[in-house]
């Protein structure tokens, strides 16, 4: 229990703060239902005292001074109600400290808001709107939360001729449908989040001035034909539903801010429908299955850039690093580097040219060697007097070569020349031959000069050597003569 006089003095001092009377964003004054009942009673007493003062002013002058006297408590109450009559924002809760003699549970009639003549915003927490009397005509914003509401008419119980709401919030209730919205055609902002809606309400089509719609944290699974109900919407919140396909959202041509977080969108290709929207500025897509990949922001920015539009994604603009990633050259190089870094390396490749790296070595003990194949040049080696056999490494090349070395022909020609020069008789010594020549008695059996047949054979030999040895035929002929000696 709180003492009445103390509470009035505390509330009067609290209202000295100019923040409660700010013209654009005033602070709400928080009162509970018991305190509101006390203010209602005090306001009625103040009105009664004012009437008595008016009656006293019309009586005789000798009695005027008696009725014109004011107590100290009456002066404090008048100052308090003067502040309350200018208060623009009020929040009323059911729970809180109670004033002595005013129990909210025993209340049987509506609570009057007559002392709040300039009230423009009213917030009711755990209080049904039926508990409140008709608010002043200046009321434009109404918030009813945790009031166990089942439909909109339960919230707006006052005549639409006297109240013209522009903003209505019915969050955290038990709304399963929206009906009878024809009386709220002046609404521009509607919040029905944290309720039990399973589809886009068709009754929204009568709200021609609606600009902001909050359907977050409901049970909506489809947004088909949403453009037929809220075609002029500028800000739409669909967070925390079960949406998989975002068809029909591409027809909301006036949309500027769209929240699709915490849904069931699996493919980034779904957002290609939103890229052509001309007025879309901010988009939220976090906590969807398609955002589990680390580069989803870059892909989405690329989709919107290809359509010629720019958006703020998840309340963050395109960074410089993300712009570099969007470059095709940087994208290809970085992707290749990432793949290279992520490629598992189990072991070094087994070297083929070193026998020391056998199977018993460790995994990285023998690094791989890069061997280069040497160009093999065909070498011709001719050893006269012996049958020439081609090397094993050049057998294949010899078979393929069109020009075959005729070594056997050369050798045969050389042997025929040597046989033709040999005599069937015993060779005479050089000294005896010299003496015979000097004495003029030469053996009749000595070999005569070379006939024409030997000359023809020698010529063929020379031609064969020249055809086979080329420009080196003289050197080959000299070596053949040295071998004979």
Protein Blocks (a to p, Z undefined) as FASTA:
>chain_A
ZZfklmmmmmmmmmmpmklmcfklccdddddfklmmmmmmmmmmmmmmmmmmmmmmmmcf
klmmmmmpccfklmmmmmmmmmmmmpcbdcddfbdcddehiafklpcbdcdfklmmmbcb
dcdehiafklpccddfkbmbdcdehklpabfklmmmccfklpccfbdcfehiabfbdehk
llmmmbcbdcfehiabfbdcfklmmmmkbmbdcfehiabfbfghklmmmmmbcbdcfehi
abfbfghklmmmkbfbdcfehiabfbfklmmmmmmpmklmbdcfehifklmpmklmmmmm
mmmmmnopacdeehiacdfklmmmmpmklmmmmmmmmmmmmpccfbdcddfkbmklcfkb
cfklpccdddddddddddddddehiacdddfklmmmmmmpmbdcdfklmmmmmmmmmmmm
pcfbdcddfklmmmmmmnopacfkbccdddfklmmmmmmmmmmmmmmnommlmmmmmmmm
mmmZZ
